[in-house]
């Protein structure tokens, strides 16, 4: 939910995890502007940049990732 300013404010920018980890001292209010730059740069260098369109999609994606990682460790 990168486009929702209310959600960004409520969660303190946690919907911009990539930018948060790249620029930990940057105020979360600037994350949306940096997200576009980071996403374009990732695309330019062929680095995957994943953003979920909604909270539900983010939770579902996280669940699938945890399930995948859990299955990988049992082999």
C-alpha positions, 0 to 999 in steps of 0.5 A: 500500500505504497500509495496510501499516505494515511497507512504510511503515516500510521505504520511509520513507513513500514510499507517502504521496507526496502527504502527503510533498510537502504536509508535508515536515517531518512525520515519516513515521510520521504520514502515515497519519493525515494521509492520511485528512484530505488524502483527505477534503479532496480529495474535498470540493473535487473534487481527485483523490486517487489511491492504489494498492492494491498495489506492483504496481498502483503500478508499473503505474500509473506505467508507464501514466502515463509511456507517456501522457506520452511519447505526448503529447510526440510529437504 
